[in-house]
Amino acid sequence: MQISPALIPIDKLNSSQTTSLTDEFKNSLEAIRSRHSKELVIALCGAVGAGVKRLKSCVFNELKAANYHVVHIRLSDLIAETTVNSDEIKQLNGYPRYKKLQDLGDELRKDHSNSIIAELGIRKIAHIRNNLLSSGEVNGKAVKTTKKIAYIVDQIKHHEEIELFQEVYRKNFYLIGLLRTQNEREKNLREEGITNNFEIAKLIERDRNSNDKHGQHVEKAIQKSDYFIRNLDELEKLSLSIKRLINLIHDVGNVTPKRDEKGLFSAYSASLSSACLSRQVGAAIMDKHGNIIATGCNDVPQFKGGLYNADGNYDKRCYNKSGCQNDKHKIQLKNQIKEILKDEGIKNPAEIANKIFNNSKAKSLIEYSRAVHAEMDAIISLARCEGSSSLGKTLYCTTYPCHNCARHIVAAGIERVIYIKAYEKSLAMDLHGDSICHVDNKSDNKLLFQNFEGVSPLRYAEFFIYKREKKDELGNVNTYELPSSTQVEPHQLDCYVDYELKVIAFVDRSVGEVKS
């Protein structure tokens, strides 16, 4: 029986079938590329009240225009369906609905794992694929397809859910993060009929960063986005932003990086030079013409300026010494607290000292670190260059600046800071609210700290590198249309041993079997 290359159960793929498939292609490379997946899994992530419903509609419409069969996977329905009264839960509205789903989600993660809701979504995708292409039953046999099918996963609430989707779908998975100010989210929730300010505040804080590790952690999850969309109230602008993403995925339209994307990628690239044992942070400073004039990362300073690096013969960074000094000094502080309690005759001094340390700001101390922070490294690097100035510049950093860096950024005359990752230890706004503002309280007389919007640095090279011929032999521009295009960085349907069989089949057909 001839087996279509568009639908092959993995356990049925053997050498004889591989040979029949190779008859359709000129060479093994063409045969292997025919087995690239054309499916997309696009997940949405946004804080409660952010307007993800409208985002979902835009994504749906743009994918349909790109000739995909589009399927909507609503994770809240899958959560409800784990209970006996799922229909009643689905009928709830307003605060009771949000709270019930938050409670159920927390219970599921606590009883199973933090990725359980992603597991429900993945199972749903497999069932839908099987319904579209075969018997509809998921019976341990993988059904594969080279058809253009897109699954919209609505919506992610925990970072471990993202990690599972990324592990399963690899390059076929994209996460869109929708960023809205708290004022806008509160307004949207009121429009949904939630008028109690206490209930609104409770929903927003629990959704942002639950005290329970099994709860919702949208703030951490959204930082893993492949594409960020910020504060788009106009439907037309939102649609254009989504269209740009879909074009990038398919390498259609000669899309190039925007200024903020270029700046944040430079900051991310700089972060890779850091050998800090805690985290890698990068920063970049851009002038008004869009030129990167300085970069920096978090690491240990060296004599005569700059930081220790891989090119030096004398490298005294923390990994070459006795470890993280910040952690060591915080342990000393904890021990000092324990000794004071012991001298005062307090029972269980070690237990009490741990409790004091872990539930106070002492745990968040960063001042004992040997590292110059990335933002400071960038500013100092600029200061070492004659004729350069930080006045009126934009600073890009992979993480929200700490309060120590924030005061120096203000003093340096920087006018705008763009960041991706949140940093809960930072007291920048508490200490310097007179000089710093967020979008919520935007002021022409203050330094603006703003969420990044656009392509994540992690996808930057993948999206903007040339993958298809941009001109023909006569120098004319090649035009590619979305309906006939597939993603240009797809994941493969088969594993490498399956592709070995394809290559072997071509070799055997061309030059005969290898003699032992």
N, C-alpha and C positions, 0 to 999 in steps of 0.2 A: 504494500500500500504506500502511495506517495504521501509523505508527510510535509505539510506546508511549513516553511521556515518561520511563519508568523506565529505558530502555535505548537510548541514541542514540550511535552512533559519531561522534566530533567532526567527522571529515572529511565526514560525510554530512549535517550540519546546514546546510540552505540555506533561503532565504526561503520557498519553497513549503511545506516541512515545518513551518517556524515558523508559517506561517499556519494549517495544519491543527491545530497544537497550541493556538493561541490560541482556537479554537472551543470548547475545554473550559472556558475561564475567563471571568470577568466583565470583567476589566481586565488591563492589562499588568503591574501590580504583582503581582497574584495569580499570573499566569503565570510571572513571574520567580522569585517565592518558591517556586514548585513545583519549581524547579530547584536548590534548596538540597540539598547532600549530606546524607545521613543516616548516612554511614559514620563510624566512629571508629577512630583508630589510637592505641592506648595502649601506650606503651613502658615497660619496667621497668628500673630501674637500682639496683644495690646492690653493695656490696663482696663479695668472695668470702667465703662462709660466712654471709652476712647472712640467708639464708632466703627468697630470691626465689621458690623453688619454691612455698612456701606462699602467698606473696603472689599469685602467678599464679593459683593455684586460687581464691582469694577473688575476684579480679577477674573470672575466668571465670564464677563462679557469679552474681555480682551483675549482670553484663551479660546473662546468660541470663534472669535474673529481669526484666530491663528489655526483654525480647522482642527481643534481638539474635541474629542468627546469628553465633556467635563462632568465630574461627579463631586457632589458636596458631601463631605464627611463631617457631621456635627458631633463633636466630642461630648457636648452636654447631653445630647440624646443617648449616647452610648453609656454615659454615667447613669442616667435615669433608668436605662433598661437593665441595669444590674439589680434592680429592686422589683418587688412584686406589684407595686403601685406606680409603675413608670408612666402610665397614661395620665394619672392625676398630677404627677410632678411636671410633666410637659405642659400642662394647662396652667401652671402657676405663672404669675406675673409680678413684676416689681421686686421689692425687697424680699418677700418670701421665696421667690424663685432663686434669686442669687444666693441667699443664705442656705437654702436647702441643697443646692448644687455644690456650694463650697463645703458644706458638711459631708456630703456624700463623697466628694473627691478626696477630702482629707482621710476619711475612713478607708477608702479603697487603697490609698497609698500606704496607710499605716498597716493594714491587714495583709498587703501583698508586697508592693515595692513602689518606689517613687516613679517608676516608668510604666505602671500598670495601665494608665489611661492611654498612653501611646500604644501599648500592646493591644488594647481594645480597638484602637484606630487602625492598626496594621492588620488585625484580623478582619476588620470590616473591608479594607481595601482588597484583601485576598478573596473574600466572598464575592465582592462586586466584580472583580476581574473574572472569576470563575463563572458568575452568572452571565456576563457579557460574552464569554468565549467558549464555555463548555457546559458541563452538567450542572454547575452551580454549587457543587459540594466541594469543600476543602477536606480532602481525605489523605493528607500527607504527601500528595503529589503536586509538585509545583507546576502551575500553568504559566507559560511565558508568552509574551506577545511583542510584536514590533509595530503595533498600531499606535496612533497618537491618542493617548488617553491621559487626562490630567485629573488629579485628585486634589481638591481643596480641603485641607484639614483645618477646621474651625472649632476651637482655637487652643493654642498651647498655653499652659499655665505654670509649668515647672521645667527647669533646665535639664533634668534627667530625661524628660520626655523627648527633648530635642536630640539629646545624645543617642537615644535609641533609633530615632528616625534617621539620623545621619549615618549610623552604623549599618542600618538595613538598606537604605536607598542611595547612599553615597552621593555621587554627583547629580543624581536625579532629584535630590531634595533641596528645596530652597525655603528659607524662613524670611517672611516679611514682618518687620516690626513697625507698628503704628504708634507714634509718639504724640501725645496730646498733653497740654498743661492741665494741672489739677482743676483750675477754674472751668475749663472747657468740659472736663469729665463730669464735674459736679452739675454743670448746666444740663448735660445730656441725661444724667440720671434723674434730674427733676422733670425733664420732658417725658421720661418714662413713667412718671407718676410717683416717684419716691421723693416726698416733700420733707421728711424728717431729716434734719441736718446731722443728727447723731448717727442715724442709720447709714447715711451717705458716707460719712467719715469712717465708720466702722468697715463698710464694704471696701473702700479704697485702700485703707491701711492693711487689711487682711489680704487683699489681692496683691498688693505691692510686695510685701515681705512678711509672711506669717512668722510668728515666733516659733511655730512647730516646723521641724525640718520636713515633715510630711505634708505641710500645707502648701498654699500657692506662693510662688516666688517669681512673679512676673517681672520684677525689676531685674533680677539676675538672668531670667530666660531671654528677655528682649535684647540683652546685650550680645547674644549669640546670633543675631539676625544677619542674613546675607544682604539685605536691602532695607534701609531705614526710610520711613516716610514721616515727616514732621508737620503737624498742625495744618493740615489741608482741609479747610472748610468748604472750598468750592469743588463740586463734583467734577467739573471739567479738568481742573488741575490734578485732582486725584487720578482720574482716568489717564491723563498724559503721563503721570509718573509711573503708573503700572504698565502702560504701553512701552515706556522706555525700558523697564525691566524685562518684559517679554522679548523686546527686540535684542537686548543684550544677551539673553539666554540663547537666542537663535542666530546671533551675529548678523542681524539685519539692520540696515540703515546707517552704517558708519557712525555709530555712537562713540563719542570720546569723553574722557573724564571731565567733570566739573571741577571748579577751583577747590571746593572743600574736600572733594574726593582725593584730589592730588595732595592736598595738605595733610589729610589724615593718613593716607598711605605712606607719606614720607615719615610721619611720626611713628607709624607701625614698623616701618623698615628700620628706623633708628632703634626701636625697642629690642630688636633681635641681637643687638650688640651687647646687651646687658647680661651679666653673669650673676646678678643679685639672686640670693637664695630664696627670697620671698616672692618676688614677681618681676616680670619684665614690663617696664613702662617706657614709652617713647614720646618725644615732643618735637615739634617743628615750628619755625616762625616764618611767616610769609609776608612779603611786602604788598603794597597796594596794587602792584602790577602782576601779582600772582607768582612771583619768584620765591622759591625757598631760599632763605638767606642764613638759616642756622638750624641745626638739629641737636637733639640731646637724648640721653638715656639715663637710667638710674644705675649708678655704679660708683666705685670708690675713686676719689681724686688722687692724682699723682703730682709729685713735685714738678715745677715749671709749667703747670697748667694742664687742663684736660683730665681725662680719666685713664686708669689702667686699661690696656686693651691687648688683643691677641698678638699684635706686632711687637710689643715690648719684650725685652729680655728680663725685666724685673717686674713681675706681676704679683702684687700683694693684695689681690682681691680676696673676699671672705672665704671663698672655696679653697684658697691656697693658705689660709691661716687657720684659725680655730673655730670657724663657723660664724653664724649670725650673732653679731654683738648685741643687736637690739633684743633678741630673745634671751640671751645670757644675762643682760642687765635687768630685764623684767623678772627673770627667775630670782635674781639677787634681791630685787625689791619685794617679791613675794616672801622670800625667806626672812627679810628684815621685819615684815609685818608679823610673821609667825613668831619671831623672837620677842618682839614687843608684847604680843599677846601672852606669850609664855611667861615673861617677866612680870606681867600683871596678874598672873595666876589664873588665867582663863583656861577652862577645860577644853580639850581637843583643839589646841592652837593651830595645828596644821589644817584641819578641816575648816575652821573659821577663816584662816588666812586665804585659803583657796576660794571661799565664798566671797570674801571682800574683794579679792583680786578679780575674779571672773565676773562680778556684778558691778564693777566700777569702771571708770575711765582708765584705770591703771592698765587694763588689758589692751587698750587701744594705743598705748604710748608708741611713738615712732621716733622720738628724738635721740635714741641711743644708736641709731643706725649709722654706719660709716659712709653710706652711699649719699652722693649728691643726687637730688631728685631730677627727673628728666627735664622738667620745666626750667629748673635752675641751671642745669647743664646747657640747655639751649640759649638761655639769656646770657650766661657767662661766656659761652662760645662766641656770641655776637659781640660782647664787650671786648673780646681779645682782638677783634678785627678793626683796624683803623678806619675811621670815617663811617662806621655803621651805627645805627640807632634802633632802639626798640620802640620808639614813640610811634603810636598810631598803627602798630602792626597787629596781625592776627596770629594767635598761638593755637596750634593743634596738639592735643594730647590724647593718648589712648585711654587714660583714666582721669576722672574728675580731679582737679588739683586739691591737695591737702591745704589746710589753713596756713601752714608755713609758706608753701609756695604761693598761695593766693596773695599774701601781703606783698611779696616781692614782684609778682606779676602786675599788681596795681601800681607799685612804685616805679616799675620799669616803663609805664606808659602804654602798655598793651591795651588795645581797645576792644578786643573780641577774643573769646576762648571757645573752641569747639572740642567736644569730648565724646567718647562712647560709653565707657564703663562708669557706673556710679561708684562712689567711694564713701561709705557710711561713716568712716572715722572723721571725715572732713568737717570742720566747723567754719568753713569759709564764709558762708552767709551769716552765721550767728555773730562772728567777730567783725566782719567787714561789710555788713549790709549797707553801710553808708556809701560804699564805693563800688559794690558789685550788685548786679541784678540778674535775675533769670527772665525768661520770656513772660512769666506771670506778672512781673512788676517792672517791665521794660522801661528804661529811662535813658534819654540822650546824654545825661550827665553821669552815667555809671558804666563800668566795664561789664559787658554782656557775656555771661556764661550760657552756652547754648548746646543742646543735643545735636549730634551729627545727623545729617540727612544724606542718603545716597547709597552707593555701593560699599559694602564692608571691605576693609583692607584685605580680609581673607579671601575675597573673590575678585579683587581688583585685577590681578594679572590674567586670571581666567576669562574675565569679561572683556578686557580691552586689548588683549593680544590678537593679532590677525590670525584667523583660522581658515579663511576662505580667500580665494583670489579676488582682489579688489578691482582689477581691470582686465580687459581682454588683450589679445595680441596686438590690436590696433591702438591700445591706450584708452579705449572707451571704458567708462565706469560700469562695472558689473552690478546689476540690481537684483537683489534677492527679496522675494515676497514671503511674508509670514505663513500664509496658508500652505505653501509647498515646502517650508523649511522645518527642520527638526533641531533640537538643541545641539549645540556644537561641541559640548563636553559631556556626552552621555556615559552612563554606566553600562558595562557589558552584561549581557544576559547570562553568559556561560562562564565557567571557570577556565583557568589556563589549560587544564588537562583536556577539556573538550576541544579547545582550539588546537592543541597538539594533534588531535585526531584529524581535524580538518587539514592541517598542513601535511600530515602523513598521507592522507588520501590523495592530495594533489601530487605529492612526490611519487607515490606508487603508480598513479595514472600516467605521469609524465615520463619517468625514467625506469619504472619497474620497481618491484620490491627489493629491499636491501638483502643481500645474501649474508647469512650468518657464517 
